[in-house]
Amino acid sequence: MSKTTSLVVSLCALVMLAQPSLADTGLLVQSNAPWGATDPGVVMSSLSIPFDQIGQSGFAAQSLAGYSFILLQGSDGEADSFDAYIAPNMNKVQSYVENGGLAIVHYADWNAASVVIAPTGVQRVHVYDETGNIVPGFEGDPLFTDVTDASLDAWNYTSHGYLTGLPGGADVLITNSTGEPIYARYGMGLGQVWVTTMTLEWYQADPDALRNELALAGDFAPVPIPAAALLAVLGMGTAGLRLRRFV
């Protein structure tokens, strides 16, 4: 074995040891269920996705180690608690994602205050809108199985604002009537963020949207990192390498 090969193998071994182990388990951060039959916990149970649940006030003290995804619920009745307990701890969410986790954010407050709702400074601009348009090119995304533009409309309201401050390269999947993003995904470090301003309370207008999202979250798993480490050692970088996958 050459010295170069030996070095690469050693570095890859170190990366494997350092990489956090993420079980296929979710963490639901939610004090009270949304109105109607749209409780994410009920949906995850129906999909046989194992999960723990805590209230927003316990988020600062909660260890996120071992969770493959977290769902931060800030829709309507939960928004004030999100503002008080989750928004001030966004660095914790960012660190979790950078280390390979998936953070799902549902935020749909009734007030017009601006607040950071997702890592890298993503905010919500308050405006009510009754339209949800699937962005061309994403019609075949698994999120939209049995979902159409028509089924995303007239939720009273479909969205309570649109997203600003999305990082470059973010995928905007759903827009409102004026073309502003209301559902987006973006990568950060080894993980991903999925963020939306669509109301959980009215997801029963199209229950497949939430069910599809949580089914995808339950299948979100780490891709082995040694290949990325190897590329970095060889000076090839990791541009374009998908470090997460659905299994």
C-alpha positions as CSV (number, residue, x, y, z in Angstrom):
1,M,0.0,0.0,0.0
2,S,1.4,3.4,-1.0
3,K,1.8,6.2,1.5
4,T,-0.9,8.2,-0.2
5,T,-3.3,5.3,-0.1
6,S,-2.5,4.7,3.5
7,L,-3.1,8.3,4.4
8,V,-6.5,8.4,2.6
9,V,-7.6,5.2,4.3
10,S,-6.6,6.6,7.7
11,L,-8.4,9.9,7.1
12,C,-11.5,8.1,5.9
13,A,-11.5,5.9,9.1
14,L,-11.3,9.0,11.2
15,V,-14.2,10.6,9.3
16,M,-16.3,7.5,9.9
17,L,-15.5,7.5,13.6
18,A,-16.3,11.3,13.9
19,Q,-19.5,11.1,11.9
20,P,-22.6,11.2,14.2
21,S,-24.8,8.1,14.1
22,L,-28.3,9.2,13.1
23,A,-31.1,6.7,13.7
24,D,-34.3,6.7,11.7
25,T,-36.1,8.6,14.5
26,G,-37.7,12.0,14.4
27,L,-38.1,14.6,17.1
28,L,-41.4,16.6,17.0
29,V,-41.1,20.0,18.7
30,Q,-44.7,20.9,19.4
31,S,-46.6,21.8,22.5
32,N,-50.1,21.6,21.1
33,A,-51.5,19.8,18.1
34,P,-52.8,21.9,15.2
35,W,-56.5,22.3,14.7
36,G,-58.2,19.7,12.7
37,A,-56.8,16.3,11.7
38,T,-53.3,17.4,10.8
39,D,-51.3,16.5,13.9
40,P,-47.8,15.6,12.5
41,G,-47.5,13.1,15.4
42,V,-50.6,11.3,14.3
43,V,-49.4,11.2,10.7
44,M,-46.0,9.8,11.8
45,S,-47.6,7.1,13.9
46,S,-49.8,6.1,10.9
47,L,-46.6,5.8,8.8
48,S,-44.9,3.8,11.6
49,I,-42.2,6.4,11.9
50,P,-40.6,6.3,15.4
51,F,-40.4,9.8,17.0
52,D,-40.1,11.6,20.3
53,Q,-42.1,14.8,21.2
54,I,-41.2,17.8,23.3
55,G,-42.7,21.2,23.8
56,Q,-41.0,24.3,22.5
57,S,-39.9,25.4,25.9
58,G,-37.8,22.3,26.2
59,F,-35.9,22.8,23.0
60,A,-32.9,24.7,24.4
61,A,-32.1,21.8,26.8
62,Q,-32.9,19.0,24.4
63,S,-30.1,17.0,22.8
64,L,-30.6,16.5,19.1
65,A,-28.0,13.7,18.8
66,G,-29.3,10.6,17.3
67,Y,-32.3,12.1,15.5
68,S,-32.4,11.8,11.7
69,F,-34.9,14.6,11.5
70,I,-36.6,17.3,13.6
71,L,-39.9,19.0,12.9
72,L,-40.2,22.5,14.4
73,Q,-43.9,23.4,14.6
74,G,-44.7,27.1,14.5
75,S,-48.1,27.2,12.8
76,D,-50.8,29.5,14.2
77,G,-51.2,28.6,17.9
78,E,-47.6,27.4,18.2
79,A,-46.0,30.5,16.6
80,D,-45.5,32.5,19.8
81,S,-43.8,29.6,21.4
82,F,-41.6,29.1,18.3
83,D,-40.7,32.8,18.5
84,A,-39.8,32.5,22.2
85,Y,-38.0,29.2,22.4
86,I,-36.9,28.1,18.9
87,A,-36.0,31.3,17.0
88,P,-33.4,32.3,19.7
89,N,-31.8,28.8,19.4
90,M,-31.4,28.8,15.6
91,N,-27.7,28.3,15.9
92,K,-28.5,25.0,17.5
93,V,-30.7,24.0,14.6
94,Q,-27.9,25.1,12.2
95,S,-25.3,23.0,13.9
96,Y,-27.6,20.0,13.9
97,V,-28.2,20.3,10.1
98,E,-24.5,20.9,9.3
99,N,-23.8,17.6,11.1
100,G,-26.1,15.7,8.9
101,G,-29.6,16.2,10.2
102,L,-32.9,17.2,8.5
103,A,-34.8,20.2,10.0
104,I,-38.4,20.7,8.8
105,V,-39.9,24.1,9.7
106,H,-43.6,24.8,9.5
107,Y,-44.2,28.5,10.4
108,A,-47.5,30.4,9.7
109,D,-48.0,33.1,12.3
110,W,-50.9,35.6,12.2
111,N,-48.9,38.6,13.2
112,A,-46.8,40.8,10.9
113,A,-43.6,40.6,12.9
114,S,-40.5,39.5,11.1
115,V,-38.6,36.6,12.7
116,V,-35.8,34.2,11.6
117,I,-37.6,30.9,11.1
118,A,-34.8,28.8,9.6
119,P,-31.0,28.5,9.6
120,T,-28.9,31.0,7.6
121,G,-31.3,33.9,8.4
122,V,-34.3,32.7,6.4
123,Q,-37.3,34.9,7.4
124,R,-41.0,35.1,6.7
125,V,-42.6,38.2,5.2
126,H,-46.2,38.4,6.4
127,V,-49.0,38.3,3.8
128,Y,-52.1,36.0,3.4
129,D,-52.4,34.1,0.2
130,E,-54.9,31.5,-1.0
131,T,-52.7,30.0,-3.8
132,G,-50.1,27.2,-3.9
133,N,-48.4,26.7,-7.2
134,I,-46.0,23.8,-7.8
135,V,-42.9,25.2,-9.4
136,P,-42.4,23.8,-13.0
137,G,-39.9,21.1,-13.0
138,F,-40.8,19.7,-9.6
139,E,-44.2,18.2,-10.5
140,G,-42.6,14.7,-10.2
141,D,-41.1,15.3,-6.8
142,P,-42.3,12.7,-4.3
143,L,-43.7,15.5,-2.1
144,F,-46.4,16.0,-4.8
145,T,-47.6,12.4,-5.1
146,D,-51.4,12.9,-5.4
147,V,-51.0,16.6,-4.9
148,T,-52.0,19.2,-7.5
149,D,-52.0,23.0,-7.7
150,A,-55.8,23.0,-7.2
151,S,-55.5,21.0,-4.0
152,L,-53.0,23.5,-2.6
153,D,-55.4,26.4,-3.1
154,A,-58.0,28.1,-0.8
155,W,-56.9,26.6,2.5
156,N,-58.0,29.8,4.4
157,Y,-55.2,30.6,4.2
158,T,-52.8,28.5,2.1
159,S,-49.9,30.5,3.4
160,H,-49.3,33.2,6.0
161,G,-46.3,34.8,4.3
162,Y,-43.5,34.1,1.9
163,L,-39.8,33.2,2.5
164,T,-36.9,35.6,2.1
165,G,-33.2,35.2,2.7
166,L,-33.0,31.7,1.2
167,P,-29.4,30.7,0.4
168,G,-28.2,30.5,-3.1
169,G,-29.0,27.1,-4.7
170,A,-32.2,26.6,-2.6
171,D,-34.9,24.7,-4.4
172,V,-38.2,26.5,-4.3
173,L,-41.0,23.9,-4.7
174,I,-44.2,25.9,-4.1
175,T,-44.9,29.6,-4.7
176,N,-47.9,31.8,-3.9
177,S,-50.1,33.8,-6.3
178,T,-47.3,36.4,-6.9
179,G,-44.6,33.9,-7.4
180,E,-43.0,34.3,-4.0
181,P,-41.6,31.1,-2.3
182,I,-43.7,29.4,0.3
183,Y,-42.0,26.0,0.4
184,A,-38.3,25.5,-0.1
185,R,-35.5,23.0,0.5
186,Y,-31.8,23.8,0.8
187,G,-28.7,22.0,1.8
188,M,-26.3,23.1,4.6
189,G,-23.2,21.2,5.5
190,L,-24.1,17.5,5.5
191,G,-27.9,18.0,6.1
192,Q,-30.9,19.8,4.7
193,V,-33.6,22.3,5.7
194,W,-37.2,22.1,4.5
195,V,-39.2,25.2,5.4
196,T,-42.7,26.4,4.6
197,T,-45.1,29.1,5.5
198,M,-48.1,27.0,4.6
199,T,-50.6,26.4,7.5
200,L,-50.6,23.0,9.1
201,E,-54.2,23.7,10.4
202,W,-55.6,23.6,6.9
203,Y,-53.5,20.7,5.5
204,Q,-56.6,18.6,5.8
205,A,-57.6,20.4,2.5
206,D,-54.9,18.2,1.0
207,P,-53.7,15.7,3.6
208,D,-51.4,14.0,1.1
209,A,-49.0,17.0,1.2
210,L,-48.1,16.5,4.9
211,R,-48.2,12.7,4.6
212,N,-45.8,12.8,1.7
213,E,-43.4,15.2,3.5
214,L,-43.3,13.0,6.6
215,A,-42.9,9.8,4.6
216,L,-39.8,11.4,2.9
217,A,-38.5,12.6,6.3
218,G,-38.8,9.0,7.6
219,D,-36.7,7.8,4.7
220,F,-34.0,10.5,5.1
221,A,-30.7,8.8,5.9
222,P,-27.0,9.7,5.9
223,V,-24.8,8.8,2.9
224,P,-21.4,7.4,4.0
225,I,-19.0,10.3,4.2
226,P,-15.6,8.6,3.3
227,A,-16.2,9.2,-0.4
228,A,-16.5,12.9,0.3
229,A,-13.4,12.8,2.4
230,L,-11.5,11.0,-0.3
231,L,-12.4,13.6,-2.9
232,A,-11.3,16.4,-0.5
233,V,-8.0,14.7,0.1
234,L,-7.4,14.3,-3.6
235,G,-8.2,18.0,-4.1
236,M,-11.3,17.3,-6.1
237,G,-13.7,19.0,-3.6
238,T,-17.2,18.0,-2.9
239,A,-19.1,20.2,-5.4
240,G,-22.2,18.6,-6.7
241,L,-21.9,15.6,-4.4
242,R,-25.2,14.7,-2.7
243,L,-24.3,13.9,0.9
244,R,-27.8,12.8,1.8
245,R,-30.1,10.4,0.1
246,F,-33.6,8.8,0.4
247,V,-33.4,5.1,1.0
